[in-house]
Amino acid sequence: MGERFPRLLRRALVPPIYLAVVVVGWTLLSLPLYVDSRTMLWPALGGFSVTVLFLLSGIRLLRLYVVGHEVTHWLAAKLFRRRTGSFRADACSGSIEVEDPNALIVLAPYFIPAYTLAWVGVYGIVRMWIDPLPDWGMALFCGGIGATYAFHLTLTLLALQRGQEDLRLCGPVFSVGVILLGNLVLVFLAMVVADRLWSLAFHILAQRALDVGYLLGDALRLGRTFMRRARLAP
């Protein structure tokens, strides 16, 4: 019963998780219209693109990725007050012992970009001393966000392509949904924090949630109408 309940819970969470993916993803398509393209959008896209090309050229920095991956497991375990054991990170793979890990501990490295969060921490410290940042400083910060997130996303996709035991532990459908939602939420928050779009961004998010709800309701009504007509047909 103990293992069956989490399995049923994961299955019940799959539809709302994927609906949330649609809502947040749709919101992200709207936000670039409201950010400063000169100091934020283009530097972030530039840092992202250059890093992807660099990584795909064959220079992967795998040990750096593995260390960040396992440290994220460790931090998630500590957040949920789980005991941890031996830690290993080499050039190709790593592992950490965690007592009774839950789904978020298992999947955390796939949707939490460790080095992006570290870069945001540096930004926060700098803003304590220099506020407001000059335009070149904001461009540098956004370029770093793009670069570190590209590092996380590219190597995570390459790791998932090879197959990961972490996804099999929680089921691939649930795991992919959590990973997608987690990444989208973090990109959303990065854009909101960088340009201080709090009220606007959450207004758009709420509107997109309502739009998805209306579309889902229309689809359900259309489906019921179709089924009734199908039953009445000779």
C-alpha angles and dihedrals in degrees: 000000000000093000095036094058095057089047091053090044091052091050091050091050095051097083096048091044093055091044088053089050089057093047096048093040091052090049091052090055088060101044099072087068089066104042127088103265095196100054101023120017101043095041090050093048090045094051090046095049096045092049093049091051090047093051095044090051087074103266099113105163087214097171090057090051094047092050091051090046095053094041088055090053088051095048092047090050091052091047088058092042095245123154116246131204137183118003123207131177123166135161095285110021145002144192143194130196113236125179112234098341119202127213095270092052091049095047101033097101091056095060104024111074101209097195093045089055089048090052091049088052090054089049091052092051092048091050089057088065103028117040123189100028117223116249093258090052092053090046090051091050093049091045088054091049090053093046097047093044091050088053090052096043098044097048092041090055091047090050092049090048089060090049127255129220089215092070094049091054092062099028123264098253094051093040095051090048093052092046093049093046093045093051093046092049092051093049089048092051092046091055092045095049096042095055098023094239095154102137096035095046095049091045089055090045091053091047092051090049090054091047091052090047091053092047091049091049091050091049092051092049091048090049092051091049091050092049092050092051091047091054092048094049114104 
